[in-house]
Amino acid sequence: MLEQLLAEIKSGTTTSPITLADRLNTTPRMIEAMLDTLENMGYLTSINNECQDNSCGACPVAGMCSSNQQQPKIRVLT
C-alpha cells in the first residue's frame, strides 16, 4: 500500500490525508502513519516551520494546504 500512496502523491492531485484515505480505501490515521513511514524512508520531507504563525507567508506550498489543524504537517517529495 505504500507504493500506492506514493503513486497518489506523485500524481500531484492530492492535498489531504482524508482524500488519500478515500482513494486508498483506508483511514486518515493509517495514511498519516504511512506518510510518517515514507518520510522516515526519505521519500518525503516535512515543511512545518513556516506554518508556526498560522499564515502562509513564505511557505513554498502556500494555498495548497487544506488542513484544519492549527499547525498542519505538510510534506513534499524529496
Secondary structure as UniProt FT lines:
FT   HELIX           2..11
FT   HELIX           17..24
FT   HELIX           28..40
FT   TURN            41..42
FT   STRAND          44..47
FT   HELIX           49..51
FT   TURN            52..53
FT   TURN            57..58
FT   TURN            60..64
FT   STRAND          74..77
//
